[in-house]
Each structure stands twice: as C-alpha cells, then as structure tokens.
Amino acid sequence: MGHSHDHSHSHGHGHHHHGGNNKTALKWSFFLITAFMVVEVVGGVLTNSLALLSDAGHMLSDAAALGLSFLALTYGQRKATHSKTFGYKRFEILAAFLNGLTLLVISLYIFWEAYQRLMDPPEVVSKGMLIISFTGLLVNIAAAYILMKGDKDENLNVRSAFLHVLGDMLGSVGAIIAALLIMFLGWSIADPIASIIVAILIIISGFRVTKESFHILMEGSPLTIDVLKVKEALLALPEVKDVHDLHVWSITSDFPALSCHIVKESNTDYQTVLKEANKTLHDQFHIEHTTIQVDEAAVGCQKEDHCN
C-alpha cells in the first residue's frame, strides 16, 4: 500500500504573494471608503435623500466588509496548529459569507424605506444631493480600481469586497440620475426609484457571493474543476486500474485540495503511479495539494460504501 501527500512550495509562495497584494488593496480601500462614508451620511441627512442615505448605508457595509476582509486575510495567514491543521485560511470564506448576507439584509432595508417614500415622496435638496453623489462616485471608482489590483478573480473574499464597492458605485450613479431628475423635472419620486434599482443590484451581488461561499463551506467541489474529468484523467494513466473515494474541495477560494484511492496494476511501482497522478492533477487541473493512497489491484477497496 502506498500513501502520498503533495504540497507544492510554488503554491505557497504564490498564495503569499497574492495575499500581500490583497491586504494592501483592502487596507487602502477601507480607509478611502470609511473617510467618505462619514461625509455621505451627513449629506444624506441634510439633503433628506434616501438614495444618498441608502448609498451611505451601503458604504457603511463596504467599510465593515473591507475591514473584515482585511482581518480575514491577516488572520488567514496564521500558521497551522495541531487543532487547526489547515490553519485559518477558511476564515476568508466566512468573511465572504458574512459580506454576502450583509448585502442581502441591506437591500431588504432599502426596499422597505423606498416603499415608504413612494407612498409619500419628501422634499429633497437636489443640488447638495448631486454634489455628494458625484463625489461618492469618484471615491468608489478609486476604491474599485485599488481592489482590481488585488486578486479578485481568484479570491472570493476580495471579490465579495469588490462587489460591495461596485454596488455602491452603481448606487452613486443612481443618486446622480435621481438628483438631476429632481433638479430639472421636479420628480421627487426619482429618489426612492433610484434606491430600488440599487437594491436590486445589491441583492443580486449578495446572492452570488453568499451562494458561492456557502458552496465552499459545504466542501463542494471547486466551480472550475469537473470531478468527473479528474477521475477520467487519472483512469487514463496506463498504470491505473481504478479510482475511488475521490474528493475535491476548496480550503479557501484559491486553494483546491484532493484526496483519493488509486488501484494500480500489480506489476507497477508505487512511486511511478504517484508521480504520474500528481503530475496529471497539477498540469491539467492546477491541483497541488493532494493526498493519494495507492492500493494493489488484488487488494482493492475493502468497504464498498467508501468506494464511490
């Protein structure tokens, strides 16, 4: 019986490098968003604009999301312990999950406030609303640009923070349009309508982030990896007779892991099978963290319920 653990050093360095970029992006975005959030809260109250207040509320969640994401990346880099053998990397996914839930709650609150204002549209100071919302748009563009320099395409935690900022950017656009409609056409109803549109965009983003992070928390297979194709690739190796008990999951969004049992031909060397299997998983699926047990064809799997 053969047993192999494969932990590539290149993955570790790459993960650390991306982690540094992500932390820097999140830190500066947090300071930028937090600083303007105070301005927008005050401006929303003074102008009596729901579009601005909802945008300010979203900015508050942005600040919390960015701060939480920064802490998650910092905390996630702590070394593994005997009680937490994968370290704290999964903390990033918990942060993303909380961010997604926050987006959903905020969108529901905006819907409720918008409904109240549709029934009784209040007076809105459109000029002040326009100035503040335009400034907010510039701030959000800057924050989004900073986050794009991070690893948002591969890191779910950074992507959830980016979606917060993107939703807030759209909120600023909605507030600008609403301010112009109120200023030139006197349409006070444009303020709650803009808020509803923003809420819809927020709820879509929140649902996506929550769904994907929940999938990872439930040990679901990575969305970029087809488990059936992984099994087919391993079975295609000439030394391999069977593959069972195959599991592919994510430790965190950019850290896939795999474990399986491989049944080899009786006249094949264990190390040869392990080397070819790990090479296939690395080259075709970019899986570098593997745990593979190799059995003789004559031995096979002793428990059928573990051979799926």
N, C-alpha and C positions, 0 to 999 in steps of 0.2 A: 504494500500500500504506500502510495506517495502523497505528500502534502506540500502545498506551496503557498507562500504569501509573497505578493509582489507589490512593493511600494516604490514608485519611481521618484528619484530625487528631483528630476526635472519638473515634475508636477508640484512638488513642494515649493521650489523656488518661484515658479510661475504664479502660484497661488499667493505667495507672499508679496510678489511684485504688484499684482493686481490689487491686493489688499491695501497696499500703501497708497496707490492712486485713488482707490475708492474712499479711503479715510480722508484724504486731502480734499477731494471733491465734496464729500458730505460735510466736512467741517466748515468750509468757506460758504457753501450754500446755506448752511444753518445760520451762520452769522448774518448773511445778507437778508434772508427771509425774515428772521426774527426782528432785525432792525426796522424793516419796513412794515412789519405786521402792526407794530405799535401805532405808526402813522395812519395806517388804513383803518384800524379800529376807531381811533379818534375821528378821522374823517368821515367814516360811515355814520357815526352818531351825530356829528354836526350837520351832515347833509341829509340825514334821515333816509338814506338809500339802502334798501335790502340787498341790492346787487353788490354794493360795496361791503355791507356787513357780512353777507354770505361768503364773499371773497376773502374778507378778513378772517372769518371763521375757518375757512379752508386753509388760509395762511397759518393760522394757529396750529392746525393739524399738520401742516407742512413742517413747521418748526419742531413739533413733537416727533413727527416721523423721521425727520433728518437727524435730530438728536438721538433718537432711539436707534436708528440705523448706524450712526457713528459708534454708539456704545456697543452695538451688536458686533460690528467688525472688530472693535478693540477687544471686546470680551472673547470673541470667537477665535482670536489668535493665541489665547492662553493654551499652554501645553496640556496634553492628555494626562490623566491621572489613572490610578488603579480603579477608581469608582466610575470615571467617565473616560473610557478607553479611546473614544474618538475626539476627546477634548470638548470644546464648547462651540464648535462650528455650527451646530444645528440652531444655535441661538439666533443666527441671522434669519433663518426661516420663520422662527417665532416672531421676530420683529416684523417681517414682511406680512405675516398673517394678521398681526395686530393692526398694521397700517391699512390693510385691505378692509378690515372690519370698521376701522375708524372712518374710512371713506364712505362706506355704506350708511353708517349712522348719521354722518353729516348731511348726506344727500337727502335722507328722510326728513331731517330737521328743516332743511331749506324748502322742501316741498310744502311742509306744514306752514311755514312763515309766508311763502308765496301765495298759498291759498287764502290766508287771512288778508293779504294786501290786494288780491284780486277782488275780494268782496268789498273792500273799502280802500281804494288807492290813496295814499297820503301825498302830501306835498314834498317834493324832492328838490334840493338845491343842485340843479343840473351842472352849473359851471364848476363848482367845487368837486362834484362827483366825477366830472370829465378829467380834471387835472390829476386827481388822486388815482383814478383807474388807469390813466395813461402812464403815470409814473410806476404804478404797480406792474403794468405790462412790461416795462423796461427792466424792472427788477427781476421778474420771473424769467424773462428771456436770458438774462445774465446767469441766473441760478441754473436754468436748464442747460446752458452752454457749459457751465462748470461741471455739471453731472454727466454730460455727454463725454467728457474727458475721462470719466471713470469706466468701469467695466459693466455697464448697464445691460448689454446684450446677453451676458452670461451669468451675471449675479442678480438673482431675484430680489434680494434686499435693496440693492442700488436701484433696480428697475422700479420697485414699488415707490421709492422716494422720488424718482424721476417722474412717475405718473402723477404723484401728488402735485409736483410743480407744474407739470403740463396741464393738468386740470385747472390749476389756479391761473395759469396763463390764459386759458380759454375763458375763465371767469372774468379776467380783466378786459378781454375783448368784448364780452357780453356787456359789461358795465359801460364801456366806452360807447357802444352802439346805443344802449339804453339812454345814456346821458345826452347823446346827440338827438335822439328822437324826442326826448322831453324838452330839450332846449329849443328845437326848431319847430316841432309839431305839437308840443304840449301833451304828449302821450305819457301820462304818469303810469299807465298800465304796463309800459315797456320795462319798467324796473322789475316787477315780480316775474314777468315773462322771461326776461334775461336770466333771472335766478333759476327758473325751472329748467331752462336749456342747460345751464351749467350743472344743475343737479343730475340731469340725465347722463351727461358726460362723466360726471364723478362716479355715478353708480355703476356704469359700465367698467370703468377702470378698477373700481373697488372689487367688483365681482371677479374679474380676471385674476387679480393678484391673490385674492382670497382662495379661489379655486386652485390655482397652481401651487400655492404654499401648502394648502391642505393636502394636495396630492403627494407632496414630498413628505409631509408629516406622517402620512399613512403608508410610507415606504413604497409608494407607487414607482413604477419604472420611469426613468427619465423620458421626457417627451421626445427627445432627439434620438433615442435608441429603441429599435424594434427588437424585442426579446426573441421573437421567432427567428429573425435574421441572425442574431447572435448564435442561437443554437444551431442553425443551418451551417454557419461558418465554421463552428467547432466540429460538427459532424463531417464536414468536407475534408478535414485533415485525414490523411491516409492512415495515421496511427490510431485514430479514434474510432471505437466501435459504437459507443453510445454516450449520451449526455443526459444527466438527470439532476433533480434537485437544484435547478438553475434559478438564481435570484439576482436581479439587477435593481439597484435602488440608488438614491442620492443621499449622501451625508449632508450636503448643502447644495445650492443650485448649480455650482460649477465643480462638483466633486462626486462623480459617479463611482459606484463600487459594485463588485460582482463576486458571487460565490457559486460553486457548482461541483458536482461529481462527474468525473470523466472515466469511462470504462475503456481501457486500452487493449490493443491486441496483445496476446500473451508473450510474443517474441519481441516486443518493443521496449526500449529503455524508458524508465520513468522520466528522467530529466529531459529527454528529447521531446516527449509529449508536452511537458510543462512549458518548455521553451517555445515550442511552436504555438501552443494555445495562447500564451501571454503575448507573443508577437502578433498574432491574429487580432486579439482583443485590442491591443494598442494601436495597430496600424489602421484597422477598419472601423473601430468604434471609439477610439480615444479613451479607452478604459485602462487606467493604470493601477488602480487599487483592486487587486484580485486575491481571492482565496480559493484555491483549486485542490480538490482531493482526487487522486488517481487510483483506480482500482483495477485489478486483473479481470479479464473477461470471464474467467472461471468463477470469480468471487461474486462480482456484480453487486447489486444492492440487496441488503437483507430485509429491508422493510418497504413494502410496496407503497405504503402511504407517504413515504419520503422520496419517491422516485418520480415525481411529476415533472 
